[in-house]
Amino acid sequence: MLASRNRQAPRGPRGRRGRGGAARIAFGILLGILLGILLGGLLLAAGARAQVSGAWSASSLKDARDLLHQLERKRAGVTMAGATVPLEAAIDPAGYRLSPGDALALSIWGAAELMLDLTVTSDGQLLIPSVGVVGVAGATLAEATETVRARCAVPYARSQITLALVRPALLRIPVTGLVPFPGVCEAASTSRVSDLVDLAGGCRAGADRRAIRVRHADGSAELCDLLAWEVRAEASQNPMLRAGDRIHVAAAEQFCRVRGAPDAAAFAGAAAGGGDASAAQLIPYRPGDTVEFALLAAGWIGPYFCADGVWLLRGGDAGATRTSPEDAASRVRIPLAELASAELEPGDVIDVPFCRQWITVGGSVIKPGIYPYLAGQTVADYVYLAGGPNQRGSHSGWKLLDARGMRRGAAAADTVAPGAEIWVEERQSHTLATVLAPIASAVALIVSIVALVQ
């Protein structure tokens, strides 16, 4: 019995050690599973972000604009299928030319009362009961009304006859040349040339918006100055469409340039990192153009710029986007009162000066952008005017770039001079945590694997 008890005595510690090892193994397995789930979630999230980024990279800007173009075409078709079509004004019977597909209403009052719904056939005719076929191809609404009255004089004597347009036709107009999406566009016959150019994606860089060629079905052609339409609202330079029209956008041969960013939004985007605020805009040239016309075509002078005049550079480098010292010596100041009388020549460059009375706030703030300068305001005032630091932004250690281009650290109580730029950097702790998080997960996984092996 004693020998038996002696043999059984050592089993207790071994059993306890065995149970402790099993617990450690179970704990290691559980820890490994949890860390694996965590790491897998991180990898899946990173893969999803990569897939989204890759999908966006694969989708080019041209594909996106092509989709918008198709939606505009569909919208035009849906509009024509409805009961009404948006019109800019009442139809002028003397100026509107009938097209195949136009829906008309023929009203007869007097001895006989009758109202007929008519449609211009594909060969430009009207089929009127008791009268026959009436040709109206290429005729205006007023001319077609007189023709119908003459034909209806016998069967409907002593009656008053009117012909009205109920719904314009849907036309298919080819648009070619320097447009992003050349091809056939669909639009109502009340649309203008500019509407078709917009449906084709607008004019590309270097296109001549001053000479959009419209060739009619009868072989005649006319040039449309869409820039004059945009600046002066000259309706004669943007006529309505006709059936059989073809539109061609050619390249411009002579330009003037406007340097600076007359559009305030353009400068705001440039200040936020979206481009160069001094980039030049091409303005197709026509004899008689003035500095005022070029500025209006470029967007005029926005609130970020001086209002005491512009600089005109004649015979300089029209392809440059910045003024060189040689150019500065040959520039002429044009006051605002003389902009309408100062005529341009091909190759002229207009420089719009920028009044640096603004403060730029960028970096890790909630609302980065440009803010007006107010004397006596501090760096902290402008940072919190921009919404304050965001979740990643640092609450100290900001940077200040003054109007002379000198960069230095900025305290919250420092005053700001006009033209300064304030930059709020990211917190280093946030950046360090972002870097160390995947490393910590990998180390934890390795530790759990080692525990399982032991």
GUVO-431088 format. One record per residue: residue in three letters; x, y, z of N, C-alpha, C in turn. Coordinates in pm, whole numbers, plus 32768, in hexadecimal, padded with zeros to 4 digits. Layout:
N
ALAXYZXYZXYZ ...
END
This chain:
454
MET80537F8680008000800080008055807C8000 LEU80C380798052811B80ED8057816281027FD3 ALA818A80917F9881CA809E7F14816B80D37EAD SER80EE80AA7EB8808A80DC7E58807581707E6A ARG806C819F7EE88058822F7EFE80CF827E7ECF ASN814982447EE181C2828A7EB381C382997E1D ARG819082347DD7818E823F7D46812682A27D16 GLN80B882B27D5E804F830C7D328066839D7D5C ALA80BE83B77DBC80D0843F7DF080FF84A37D89 PRO815E84827D2E818D84E77CCE8127850A7C64 ARG80BA84BF7C59805D84D87BEB8014855D7BFA GLY7FFE85897C747FB386057C897FF5867D7C46 PRO807386997C6280B4870C7C2180B887017B8A ARG80D186847B5980D186787AC6804986987A8D GLY7FDE866C7ACE7F5786897A9E7F3B871C7A9E ARG7F6A875F7B0B7F5387EF7B107FA088367AA1 ARG801E88067A8B806C88427A20802A88287998 GLY7FF187B179867FB0879379077F3687E978EF ARG7EE787F9795E7E738850794F7E9C88E07935 GLY7F08891179767F37899A795D7F6989AA78CF GLY7FAC894578977FDA8950780B7F66895277AA ALA7EFF890277C77E8A890377707E45898B7773 ALA7E4289C877EA7E048A4D77F47E528AB577A4 ARG7ED88AA977AF7F298B0877627F148AF476CD ILE7F0B8A7876A37EF58A5D76147E6D8A9575E8 ALA7E058A7D763B7D808AB176187D818B497613 PHE7DC68B8676777DCE8C1976767E188C4B75FA GLY7E858C0475D47ED08C2D755D7E7C8C2074DE ILE7E2D8BB374D87DD88BA174617D6F8C107459 LEU7D318C2F74CD7CCC8C9974CF7D098D2074AA LEU7D808D3C74E17DC38DBA74C17DE68DC1742C GLY7E158D5173F67E368D4E73677DBD8D64730F ILE7D4A8D2873387CD08D3B72E97CA48DCC72EB LEU7CA88E0A73647C7E8E96736D7CDA8EF1731C LEU7D5E8EDB73297DBB8F2D72DD7DAD8F147247 GLY7D928E9772227D7E8E7A71947D048EC0715B ILE7C988EC171AD7C208F0871807C3D8F9D7170 LEU7C858FD771D47CA5906571CC7CFC90847153 LEU7D659034713F7DBD904D70CD7D7590367049 GLY7D1E8FCF70447CD28FB76FC97C76902A6FA8 GLY7C36906370117BE190D76FFA7C2E914C6FC2 LEU7CA791626FFC7CFA91CF6FC77D2191B76F37 LEU7D46913B6F167D6D911B6E8C7CF791286E2D LEU7C8090FB6E597C0B910A6E037BE9919B6DEA ALA7BF391EF6E547BD7927D6E427C3B92BD6DE3 ALA7CBD92966DF27D2192CD6D977D09929E6D09 GLY7CE0921E6CF97CC491ED6C737C4D92336C34 ALA7BE6924E6C877B7192966C527B9793216C25 ARG7BEB93656C777C1793EA6C4E7C6793E36BCD ALA7CBC937D6BC27D0C93706B487CB493556ACF GLN7C4B93006AE37BF192E56A727BA893626A47 VAL7B7893B16AAB7B33942D6A887B91948C6A3F SER7C0F94986A747C6F94F16A357C8F94C269A9 GLY7CA1943D69997CBF940A69137C4D941E68B3 ALA7BD1940B68E67B5D941F688E7B5494B06860 TRP7B71950E68BF7B6B959B68997BD995BC6836 SER7C519582684C7CBE959D67EF7C9F95676764 ALA7C5C94F267627C3D94B866E07BD295066696 SER7B7B954966E37B13959966A47B4C96216681 SER7B64963966047BA296B665D97B3E972865D8 LEU7B7497A165D37B1E981765CD7AC99816654F LYS7AFF97E264E27AB397DE64667A3897856475 ASP7A48971364BB79D596BA64CE796896FF6521 ALA7993974965897931978E65DC78E697F8658D ARG792E9845653C78ED98AC64ED7896986E6480 ASP78C197FA644E786F97B663E977EB978A6427 LEU77EF975C64A57773973564E7771797AD64FA LEU774F981D652476FE9897653376C498C164AD HIS771298B2644376E298D563BE766B98806396 GLN767397FC63B3760497A46392758797C763E4 LEU759C97EC6463752A981464B574E79891647F GLU753898F0644D74FD9968641274AC99456396 ARG74DF98E96346749398C062CE7410987E62F5 LYS74159827635B739A97E663877338984C63BF ARG736E98AE640673179916643E72D0996263CF ALA7318997E636372D999C362F27269996F62B7 GLY727F98EC62AB721798966275719E988D62CF VAL71B5988563537145987F63B070F6990163AD THR713C997163A270F699F2639C709C99F86323 MET70CE99CB62B0707C99D1623770069971623E ALA70179904628A6FA998A462926F3998D762EB GLY6F57993A633F6EF2997063986E9599CF6350 ALA6E3B9A0B639F6DD69A6363646E0B9AEE634A THR6E769B1763946EA89B9E63856F3E9B9C636D VAL6F6E9C0863316FFD9C1B631870239CA26350 PRO708D9CAB63A070B39D2D63D770DB9D8E6368 LEU70A29E06636A70BD9E6C630770F59EE7634B GLU714F9F2C630971889FA66342712CA01E632F ALA70D2A01762CE7074A08462B47008A04F6255 ALA6FA4A0A4623A6F3BA07E61DB6F77A06E614F ILE6F45A00C61056F789FF1607E6F54A0656021 ASP6FB5A0935FD66F9FA0FB5F726F79A0B75EEF PRO6EFDA0C35EC16ED4A07E5E456F27A0A65DCC ALA6F59A1215DCB6FA7A14E5D587036A1185D5B GLY7065A0E65DCE70EDA0B65DD870FAA0205DE9 TYR70929FDD5E16709A9F4D5E2D707F9F025DAC ARG70DC9EAC5D8370CE9E5B5D0A709D9DCF5D2F LEU70379DA35CE76FFE9D215D03705E9CB05CE1 SER70589C465D3070AD9BD15D1E70569B545D1F PRO70839AE85CDE70379A6B5CE470259A3D5D74 GLY6FAA9A1D5D986F8B99F55E206F4A9A615E72 ASP6F469ADD5E426F009B485E8A6E6C9B275E95 ALA6E379B345F0F6DA79B1E5F246D609BA55F1D LEU6CFA9BB05EC56CB29C2D5EAE6C1E9C1B5ECB ALA6BDC9C895EE36B4B9C895EF76B0D9CE85E92 LEU6AB69CB45E3B6A709D045DD769E39D205E0B SER69C59DA05E1D69419DC85E5168F59E135DE5 ILE68779DEB5DD0681F9E295D6C67A19E585DB4 TRP67869EDC5DAC67139F165DF166BE9F635D8C GLY663C9F645DA065E39FAF5D4965729F585D17 ALA65629F555C9164F89F055C5565089E725C7A ALA65849E475C8065A29DBE5CAB66059DC65D1E GLU65EE9D795D8566479D785DF866899CF05E01 LEU670F9CF55E04675A9C785DFE67E39C905E3E MET68169C2C5E87689D9C325EBE68E19BAE5E9F LEU69539BB65E5E699C9B415E306A289B3F5E6C ASP6A549AC85E946ADE9AB45EC16B2F9A835E49 LEU6B949AD05E246BE69AB15DAF6C779A9D5DD9 THR6CBF9A515D896D4E9A3B5D9F6D969A4A5D1A VAL6E029A955D1A6E529AA55CA16E929A1E5C81 THR6E7899EB5C0A6EAC99695BE36F42996F5BCB SER6F7F98F95BB9701098F25BA6703E99385B27 ASP6FE599495AC5700A99915A4C6FD99A215A4D GLY6FB19A545AC36F8F9AE15AD16F089B075A9C GLN6EA29AB55AB66E1D9AD45A856DB69AC65AF4 LEU6D429B075ADE6CD09AFB5B396C5E9AB65AEF LEU6C1E9A555B2E6BAD9A0D5AF46B2E9A425B36 ILE6AE19A945AEB6A6B9AD65B2169EE9A995AE0 PRO69919A625B2F69179A2A5AF568C89A945AA7 SER688C9A6A5A3A683B9ABF59E1688F9B275997 VAL69119B2859AE69699B88596A69D59B3F591B GLY6A169ADD595B6A7E9A9259176B069AAB5956 VAL6B6D9A9C59046BF79AA759326C269B37591F VAL6C5E9B7059896C929BF959856D269BF359A9 GLY6D7D9C1E594E6E0C9C1D59666E399C9359BC VAL6E7F9C755A2A6EB09CDE5A846F459CCD5AA2 ALA6F8E9C7F5A51701B9C655A6B706B9CE65A65 GLY70B79D035ACF710C9D785AD470C39DFA5AED ALA703F9DF85AFA6FF19E735B0D6FEB9E965BA1 THR6FDF9F175BBC6FC79F425C456F369F275C6A LEU6F189F325CEA6E8F9F1A5D176E309F815CDB ALA6E5C9FFC5CCC6E08A0645C906DF0A0465BFD GLU6E58A01C5BB36E479FFB5B266DED9F835B15 ALA6DFD9F1C5B6B6DA69EA65B626D159ECB5B7F THR6CFD9F285BDA6C749F525BF96C339F925B7F GLU6C7B9FE95B396C44A0295AC16C299FC25A54 THR6C829F5F5A456C6D9EF759E06BF09EA559FF VAL6BE09E805A7E6B6B9E305AA56AEC9E815A94 ARG6AEC9F005AB36A759F535AA16A4F9F5B5A0E ALA6AB19F6759B66A949F6E59276A569EEC58F4 ARG6A8B9E7A59266A559DF958F869CC9DDD5935 CYS69B19E1259AB69309DF859ED68C59E5F59C9 ALA68E59EBF597368869F2A595468089EF45910 VAL68169E8F58BB67A19E5A5871674C9DFF58C7 PRO67849D935904672B9D3A595166FA9D7A59D3 TYR67449DDB5A07671A9E1A5A85670F9EB25A71 ALA66B89ED65A1566A49F6559F966619FA85A70 ARG6679A0295A7E6642A07C5AE96662A0435B74 SER66DBA00A5B8267079FD35C036790A00F5C27 GLN67A5A01C5CA86825A04B5CD8687F9FD25CF4 ILE68F99FD65CBC69549F625CC369D49F8C5D0B THR69FC9F3F5D6F6A7A9F555DB76AC89ED35DBD LEU6B4C9EDF5DBD6BA69E6B5DC66C0A9E885E37 ALA6C0B9E325E9C6C5F9E495F126CB99DD25F2B LEU6D309DEE5F626D8E9D855F876D6A9D506011 VAL6D529CCD601B6D2E9C8E609A6DA99C5660DF ARG6DFC9C0D60976E749BD060D06EE29BCD6068 PRO6F589C0460866FC69C0260246FF69B746009 ALA70339B635F9770669AE05F6F70E89AC25FB7 LEU710C9A445FB9718D9A175FED71EB9A025F77 LEU72599A4C5F7672B89A485F06733599FA5F2D ARG737599C25EC873F799805ED8745C99D25E88 ILE74B89A125ECF75169A705E9275A49A3B5EA5 PRO75F29A265E3A767F99FE5E4976D39A755E7B VAL77289A5B5EDD77869ABE5F1178129A845F02 THR78689ACB5EB978F09A9A5E9E79569B055EC5 GLY79D69AE05EBE7A419B3E5ED87A789B305F65 LEU7AA39BA15F9E7AE79BA160207A839BA06093 VAL7A3E9B2F60A279E59B1861137A0A9A90614E PRO79F79A7B61D07A1E99FA620C79D2998261D6 PHE7951999461AF79009924618378BF994260FD PRO790C9941609078CD995A600E786C98EA5FEA GLY7804990D5FA577A098AC5F7E771998EE5F6B VAL76B1989C5F65762998CD5F5075E898E55FD8 CYS75B5995E5FEC75719982606974DE999B604E GLU748B997B60B073FB998F60A573D19A0860F7 ALA73829A5F60BC73519AD6610172D29B0560BE ALA72849B546108720A9B8C60D1722C9BF56067 SER71D09C09600971E89C6A5F9E71E99CF95FD3 THR71C09D0F605071C99D93608D72509DAA60CF SER72A99D4660CD732E9D53610973859DAC60B1 ARG73EC9DE360EF744A9E3760A774CE9DEE6090 VAL75259E2E604375A59DF0602175F59DD1609F SER75F39E2D610076409E16617B760F9D9B61C6 ASP758E9D7C61BF755A9D05620175969C8661C6 LEU75A59C82614375DF9C0C610376749BFF6123 VAL76BB9C70612577499C6C6149775A9C3A61D7 ASP77029C64623277089C3462BC76EB9BA062C4 LEU768B9B6F6276766E9ADF627676E59A8E6245 ALA77369AC961ED77AD9A8461BB78239A956219 GLY780F9ACE628F787A9ADA62F178BA9B6262F9 GLY788A9BC462A878C69C4862A8793F9C4F624C CYS79799CC4624379ED9CD861EC7A6C9CAA6233 ARG7AC39C6661EA7B449C3E62207BA59CB3621D ALA7C199CA262607C7F9D0B62617CAD9D2661D2 GLY7CB79DA561AF7CE29DCC61297C729DD960C6 ALA7BF69DBA60EE7B849DC760927B5E9E5A6082 ASP7B289E79600D7AFF9F035FEE7A6A9F12600B ARG7A499F43608179BD9F5A60A379849FD3605A ARG79DBA01D601679ADA0935FCC797EA0705F3F ALA79959FF65F1279739FD05E8879429F405E83 ILE78D09F245EC578909EA15EBD78449E9B5E39 ARG786B9E405DE1782F9E395D5B77B29DE15D5F VAL77439E195D2E76C59DD05D2376A09DC75C8F ARG769F9D4D5C5B767B9D375BCE75EC9D015BC8 HIS75969D465B79750A9D225B7074F29CBC5B00 ALA747A9C835AFF745A9C1B5A9E74579C525A0F ASP743C9CD459FD74389D0D597674C19D335941 GLY752D9D15598C75B49D33596075EC9DB55995 SER759A9E0B59CA75CA9E895A04760D9E6F5A8A ALA765F9ECF5AB676A79EC05B3476B19F485B77 GLU76C49F465BF976D79FC05C4677389FA45CB8 LEU777EA00F5CE477DCA0055D53779BA0435DCE CYS77A49FFE5E3E7766A0295EBB77D4A04C5F20 ASP77C9A0C15F5B7829A0EE5FBF77EDA0D36049 LEU780AA05E608077D2A03A6101780CA08C6172 LEU7886A0BF615F78BFA11461C77873A19861D1 ALA784AA1D0615E77F6A2486160776FA22D619F TRP773BA1B4618A76BDA18E61C976CEA1866261 GLU773DA14D62907754A13E631F776CA1C56363 VAL77B5A21F631E77DDA29D635D7771A307634C ARG773CA31462D176DEA38062B4764FA351629F ALA7637A2CF62A775B0A29762917579A2BB6209 GLU75CDA2B461A175A2A2D06118755EA25460E0 ALA74D8A25660DC748CA1E060B174A9A1BC6021 SER74CBA21D5FCD74E6A2005F407562A1A95F2F GLN75BCA1A75F927634A1555F8B761EA0C75FC2 ASN75A5A0AB5FEC7586A026602174FB9FFD5FF1 PRO74ED9FE25F6E74689FCA5F34742D9F455F5E MET73A99F385F4873679EB95F6073889E575EF1 LEU73729DD85F0C73979D6F5EAF732C9D5A5E44 ARG73599D1E5DD672FE9CF25D6D73179C605D4F ALA72B59C205D1272C89B965CE873349B905C7C GLY73919B335C8B73FC9B235C2A74789B765C47 ASP747A9BC05CB674F09C105CD975659BB55CFF ARG75DD9BE85CE776599BA65D1176B09C105D52 ILE76EB9BEF5DC7773A9C4E5E1377CB9C1F5E15 HIS78269C7D5DFA78B59C5C5DFD78FF9CC45E50 VAL79529C955EAE79A39CEB5F047A349CE35ED4 ALA7A659D515E9D7AEC9D545E647B509D895ECB ALA7BD09D7E5EA97C3A9DB25EFF7C4D9E475EE7 ALA7C6C9E8F5F527C839F1F5F487D109F3A5F12 GLU7D1F9FA55EC67DA09FC85E8D7DE4A0395EDA GLN7D98A0925F187DD1A1035F617D92A10A5FEC PHE7DE7A127604F7DBAA12C60D97DEDA1AA611D CYS7DA5A1D061867DD9A22561F07DD5A1D0626F ARG7E20A1FB62D37E25A1B0634F7E0AA20B63C6 VAL7DC7A1D164297DB0A21664A87DF6A1C66514 ARG7E5BA20565507EA8A1C265B87E79A1F06641 GLY7E86A19766A27E4AA1AC67247DD2A153672D ALA7D7FA167678E7D05A118679D7C90A17567B5 PRO7C57A1AF674B7BE5A208675F7B72A1C867AB ASP7B65A14467A17AFBA10067E97B2BA0E36877 ALA7AE5A11768DA7B0FA10569657B13A072698B ALA7AB5A02269587AB49F9469797B319F4E6944 ALA7B639F7B68D07BDC9F3F689A7C529F5868F6 PHE7C5B9FD2692B7CCA9FED69867CBB9FA16A08 ALA7C419F956A3A7C2B9F4B6AB67C549EB96AA4 GLY7C349E7E6A317C5D9DF56A187CF49DE86A0D ALA7D359E4C69D17DC69E4969C57E089E546A4D ALA7DD19EA96AA37E0B9EBA6B277DFE9E3C6B7B ALA7D969DED6B617D839D706BA97DD19CFD6B6D GLY7E259D196B0A7E769CB26ACD7E3E9C7D6A4C GLY7DDB9CBF6A107D9C9C8C69987DD59CC06917 GLY7E3B9D15691B7E759D45689E7EBF9DC768B0 ASP7EDF9E0768407F2C9E82683F7ECE9EF76828 ALA7ECB9F54688A7E6F9FC568807E96A0246810 SER7F12A01A67DD7F3EA07567757F31A03A66EA ALA7EF09FC566DD7EE39F86665A7E979FE065FA ALA7EC29FDF657A7E88A03865167E0D9FF764D6 GLN7DACA04B64B57D36A01E646D7D3EA05063DD LEU7D229FF463807D25A01762F27CA1A05862CA ILE7CA9A0CB628A7C32A10F62577C44A12061C0 PRO7BF3A0DA616D7BFFA0EC60DB7BEEA17F60B5 TYR7C44A1AC605A7C48A23B60387BF6A2575FBA ARG7BB2A2CD5FBC7B71A3045F467B91A3995F41 PRO7BA5A3D15ECA7BC1A4605EC07B56A4B35F06 GLY7B83A5145F517B27A5695F9C7B11A53F602B ASP7B47A4CD60547B38A4A260DF7B7EA504613C THR7B44A51A61B07B7CA57462147BABA525628E VAL7BF6A56A62E47C23A52C63607BABA50563B6 GLU7B44A55863B77ACDA53964067A8BA4B863D5 PHE7A81A4A763517A43A42F631B7A93A3B36344 ALA7B19A3B9633C7B6BA34663617B5CA32463F4 LEU7B54A38B644A7B42A37164D87AB9A33564F5 LEU7A52A36664B279CDA32C64C379CBA29A6496 ALA7A0FA27E64267A14A1F463F47A60A1996454 ALA7AC1A1D1649E7B10A18064FB7AD2A1786586 GLY7A66A1C1659E7A25A1BB66207A2AA23B6670 TRP7A5FA2A466357A6CA32866727ACAA32166EB ILE7AD4A38F67367B30A39867A67AE5A3726824 GLY7B12A30868667AD0A2DA68DF7AF7A32C6958 PRO7ABCA30F69CA7AD5A35E6A437B60A34B6A7D TYR7BAFA2EB6A487C35A2D66A7C7C9DA32F6A37 PHE7C71A38969DD7CCFA3D3698C7CBAA4686997 CYS7D23A4B269757D1EA544697D7CB7A5796919 ALA7C77A5E769407C0EA62268EC7C3AA6A668AF ASP7CBDA6BE68A77CEDA73D68707D25A72F67E4 GLY7D13A6BA67A27D41A6AB67197D8BA6286703 VAL7DB5A61366867DFFA59A66607E79A5C56611 TRP7ED2A56465F77F49A57C65A77F37A53E651D LEU7F60A58464B57F59A552642B7FE6A54363F5 LEU8006A4C963CC8089A4AA63928077A49262FD ARG80B6A4E662AD80A9A4DC621B812DA4B061E1 GLY8127A447618B81A0A417614B81F8A3C461A5 GLY81C0A3916215820FA33D626F81FAA2AB6251 ASP821BA25962B3820BA1C862A6817FA1A262D0 ALA8126A191626E809BA171628E8089A0E562C4 GLY80EEA08F62B480E1A00762E7810A9FF86377 ALA8147A06063B28174A055643C80FFA068649A THR810CA031651280A5A040657880D1A09D65E7 ARG814EA0C865E7817DA125664D81CBA196660A THR81CFA2086649820FA27C661082A5A279662E SER82F6A27F65C68386A28365D783B3A31365ED PRO842FA32C661D845FA3B5662D845DA40465AC GLU847AA3C1653B8476A40764BB83E9A4326498 ASP8387A3DC64B682FCA3FE649A82CEA47364F2 ALA82F9A474657082CDA4DD65CC82F6A567659C ALA8366A57065558394A5F365268341A62664B1 SER82FCA5CC646882B1A5F763F2821AA5F76409 ARG81EEA5E56485815FA5E464A18129A67264AB VAL80A7A67F648B8062A70064937FEBA6F064F0 ARG7FDDA74D654C7F6DA74965AB7EF0A77E6568 ILE7E81A731656E7E00A75A65367DA0A76F65A9 PRO7D76A7EB65C57D15A80266317C8DA7C5660F LEU7C3DA7AF66757BB9A774665F7B63A7CB6605 ALA7B72A84F660D7B20A8AA65BB7B40A89F6527 GLU7BB4A86765027BDDA85E64767BD5A7D1643E LEU7BA2A772648B7B9EA6E7645C7B46A6D863E1 ALA7AD7A72063DB7A78A711636B7AACA74F62EB SER7B0EA7A962F27B42A7ED627A7BCBA7BA624F ALA7C0EA76D62A37C94A73A62817C85A6BE6229 GLU7CAAA6CA61A87C9DA65B614A7D15A5FD6154 LEU7CFAA57E61387D60A517613E7D98A4FA60B5 GLU7E0CA4B860B67E49A484603D7E67A3F06053 PRO7E76A3A35FE77E94A3145FFA7F13A300604B GLY7F0EA2A560A97F81A28860FD7F8DA2DC6179 ASP7F33A33D618E7F3AA38F62077F23A33B6283 VAL7F61A36662F07F53A32163707F22A38663D7 ILE7EB7A364641C7E7FA3B964867EA2A379650B ASP7EE8A3C665617F0BA39865E77EACA3D8664B VAL7E68A38366987E0EA3B467007E58A3AD6785 PRO7E78A41F67C37EC4A41B68407E70A3E868B4 PHE7EB4A3A8690F7E73A36E69867E92A3C469FF CYS7E2BA3F46A447E3DA4406AC07E44A3DC6B34 ARG7EB7A3D26B717ECCA36D6BD97E94A39F6C5F GLN7E12A3AF6C647DCDA3D76CDE7D7EA3616D15 TRP7DB9A2EA6D097D72A2726D337DD1A2176D7F ILE7D98A1C06DD07DE7A1616E1F7DBDA0D46DF5 THR7E1FA07E6DD87E059FF46DB27E1E9F9A6E29 VAL7DBD9F446E487DC99EE36EB57DBD9E576E77 GLY7E249E056E8A7E239D816E4D7E559D176EAF GLY7E5F9C9C6E7E7E8C9C2D6ED27E199BE66F14 SER7E309BB96F8F7DCE9B666FD87D6C9BBE7025 VAL7D1C9C0B6FDC7CAF9C5970167C2C9C2B6FD8 ILE7BBF9C5170197B3C9C206FEA7B139C636F68 LYS7B2D9CE56F597B039D2F6EE17B7A9D7C6EA8 PRO7BD89D396E647C489D836E287C179DDE6DB8 GLY7C5A9E506DA77C309EAC6D3E7C6D9F346D52 ILE7C329F9A6D117C63A0236D147C01A0776D65 TYR7C38A0C96DBF7BE6A11A6E187C15A1AC6E11 PRO7BBAA20B6E1E7BE0A2996E127C3BA2C46E83 TYR7C97A31E6E637CF4A3526EC67CAFA3BB6F1D LEU7CC1A3AF6F9F7C8FA41070007D03A4387059 ALA7D20A4B870627D91A4E870AE7D84A4C07140 GLY7DF3A48F717A7DF7A46B72077DD1A3DD7225 GLN7DA3A39071C47D7CA30671DE7DF8A2AE71ED THR7DEFA24972427E60A1F0725E7E56A16F720B VAL7EC1A12072187EC4A09F71D37E52A0477205 ALA7E3BA04572887DD09FF272BF7D47A020728D ASP7D36A0A4727C7CB6A0D672497C97A09B71C0 TYR7CFBA09671687CE3A06370E17CD69FCC70DF VAL7D219F8771367D159EF5713B7C899ECD7166 TYR7C539F1171CA7BCD9EEC71F97B619F2971A1 LEU7B839F9171527B269FBF70EC7B159F557081 ALA7B7E9F04706D7B799E94700F7B419E16704F GLY7B019E2270C47AC49DAF71057B1B9D6D716D GLY7B999D9871797BF59D5C71D87C349CDD71A2 PRO7C989CA671EA7CD79C2A71BD7C729BB771B7 ASN7C809B6271537C299AEE714A7C5F9A7E71A4 GLN7C2D9A0471937C53999671EA7CE8997771E3 ARG7D26999471747DB4997971667E0B99F47180 GLY7DCB9A6971857E179AE4718D7E569AFC7215 SER7EC89B3E72127F0F9B62728C7ED99BE572C3 HIS7ED59BEF73487EA59C6973897F169CC873AB SER7F8D9CAB737B7FFF9D04738E80669CE37322 GLY80D19D33731F813A9D1972BD81109D37722F TRP80B99D9C721C808C9DC1719780FB9E09714A LYS80EF9E0D70C781529E4E707181139EC9702F LEU81679F2D701781389FAB6FDB81969FCF6F69 LEU815C9FE66EF281A5A0156E7D8174A0A26E5F ASP81CEA1056E7281A2A1906E6081A2A1B76DCD ALA8177A2316DB08169A25F6D2781EFA2656CDE ARG825FA26B6D2982E4A26F6CEA8319A1E36CCF GLY82D1A17B6CF682FDA0F36CDD834FA0B96D4E MET8359A0FC6DC183A6A0CC6E34834FA06C6E86 ARG83859FF76EA1833A9F916EEA83749F846F77 ARG831C9F806FDA83479F76706682D89F3870B8 GLY82FC9F11713482999EE1719082429F5471C2 ALA81C69F3671E181689F9E720A81279F77728D ALA81279FD572EA80DE9FC37366804E9FF07353 ALA7FF79FC273AB7F699FE1739C7F4EA07773A8 ALA7FA0A0C073F67F87A14D740E7FCCA1A873A9 ASP8015A1707349805AA1C372E67FF4A207728B THR800CA287726D7FB6A2CD720D7FDCA2A77180 VAL7F7FA2BB71247F90A28F709A7F8EA308703D ALA7FEAA30A6FDC7FEFA3756F797FA5A34B6EFB PRO7F79A3AA6EA87F32A3866E2C7F86A32B6DD3 GLY7F44A2C86D967F87A26D6D3A7FC7A1F66D7B ALA7FBCA1E76DFF7FFBA1786E457FAFA0F66E2D GLU7FF8A0896E3E7FBDA0036E327FD99FB76EB3 ILE7F739F806EF07F7C9F356F6D7F699EA16F4F TRP7FC29E4F6F857FBA9DBE6F6B7FB39D746FF0 VAL7F4D9D2170007F3A9CCF70787F639C407054 GLU7FCC9C10709980009B8B707A7FB59B2070C9 GLU7FCA9AA370A37F8C9A3370EB7FD79A19716E ARG7F8E99E271CF7FCC99BD724E802B99497237 GLN80A2994D7274810398E1726380D3986272A6 SER808C986E7315805A97F773597FF897AC7301 HIS7FA397F572BB7F4497B372617F8E976D71F1 THR7FF397AF71B980409771714E808896F6717E LEU80C596FC71FB810D968A723280B09616724C ALA8039963272827FD895C6729C7FAD9584721A THR7F9C95D371B17F75959B712F7FDF953C70FA VAL805D955E711180CB950970DF80DC948D7135 LEU80D0949B71BC80EE942C7215807C93C87223 ALA800193EF72037F90939372157FA2930F71C9 PRO7FC2931071457FD692907100804C92427137 ILE80B7928A7163812C92447198810891FD721A ALA80BC924072728093920372F0803D918772D8 SER7FE5918D72777F91911972587FE690A47229 ALA804990BF71D580A0905471A380F190167214 VAL8126906B72708174903672E1811D8FE0733B ALA80A3900C735780498FBC73AA802B8F35736C LEU801B8F3172E980028EB272A5807A8E5572B1 ILE80F38E8E72A3816C8E3B72AE817A8E037339 VAL815D8E5673A381658E27742D81048DB57446 SER808B8DC0741380298D55742780548CD473E2 ILE80918CE0736E80C18C67732881308C247378 VAL818D8C7673B081F98C3D740281C28BF7747C ALA815C8C3474BB811D8BF6753080DF8B6F750D LEU80A48B65749B80688AE7747180D18A7D7458 VAL81428AA6741E81AC8A43740281E68A0C7483 GLN81FC8A6474E982328A35756881CE89DE75B5 
END
